[in-house]
Amino acid sequence: MKVAAVQMDVRIADKDHNLHKIAEYLEKAARDGVRLAVFPECALTGYCFSSREEAWPHAEAVPGPSTEAIAEVARRSGCSAVVGMLERAGDQLYNAAAVIGPEGILGTYRKVHLLWLGVDRFDAPGDKPFPVFETQHARLGVNICFDCSFPEAGRAVKLGGAQLLAIPTNWPVESDSWQHVPKVRAIENHLVVVAADRVGEERGFRFAGHSQIVNFDGRVRAEAGETEETILCAEVDLTAADRNRVVRVPGEYEFDRLAARRPEMYQILVQEACRCSPAAANPSA
């Protein structure tokens, strides 16, 4: 199956402009044979809002006008999409990714791990613990940007049955995550990773680019540069991602990173998080 990471610039607080670009890129990707396209974190809205009050008018419920418009493009083109956005649910604001297929809107993933940066200073932590979405072409899970700093996030997606991990992200040039995270998450979980980063600048932040498509064996199938907008494409074998046992030498050198797990030894992972000072957890405190 052909998949794509759409590396694009985004205008903050200009949803109409961003939606038009998303629709154009999705249509173009579909014409090139792509069946799943991943867009950056907050591709619909921008990320570097200075307050909740500024961000709130640009958030939408799902379904909503923008996701319905993308769903129409997906229906016409036969291409699924993972699109970063701000989602509102009641009085809550979430950094989210909408998963949309030709069959319609499948739902959203809400960013679980928040850092003290941009809109994440004002939104709520995700309340949907790593759902796996069944599209026409793939079973996929989502980690958004900082989620990838927590290996448990990628492992939860794999254990849920995902063949592919979509990473909508806004990695800045100061971060070296793009150099390591896509490869490590792919090989440790034996799944395909599609990481879509932004390019350009937003309110003093410059983004790193280097979107990537990585095979389940950790090999980079395609990587973009630092500055260009592009549709990065690669062919991947998602059924092979389901075959978790790796055989190097039959009967002599074989392993399975899922079957070899020993959950009884990992109890510390589900204990209460270490307490830290309020100032360390929330710099505004």
Secondary structure as UniProt FT lines:
FT   STRAND          2..8
FT   TURN            12..13
FT   HELIX           15..31
FT   TURN            32..33
FT   STRAND          36..38
FT   TURN            41..45
FT   HELIX           52..55
FT   HELIX           56..58
FT   HELIX           65..77
FT   STRAND          80..89
FT   TURN            90..91
FT   STRAND          92..101
FT   TURN            102..103
FT   STRAND          104..110
FT   HELIX           118..121
FT   STRAND          133..134
FT   STRAND          139..142
FT   HELIX           145..149
FT   HELIX           151..159
FT   TURN            160..161
FT   STRAND          164..168
FT   TURN            173..174
FT   HELIX           177..189
FT   STRAND          192..196
FT   STRAND          201..202
FT   TURN            203..204
FT   STRAND          205..207
FT   STRAND          212..214
FT   TURN            216..217
FT   STRAND          220..223
FT   STRAND          230..235
FT   HELIX           238..241
FT   STRAND          245..249
FT   TURN            250..252
FT   STRAND          253..256
FT   TURN            257..260
FT   HELIX           263..265
FT   HELIX           267..270
FT   HELIX           278..281
FT   TURN            283..284
//
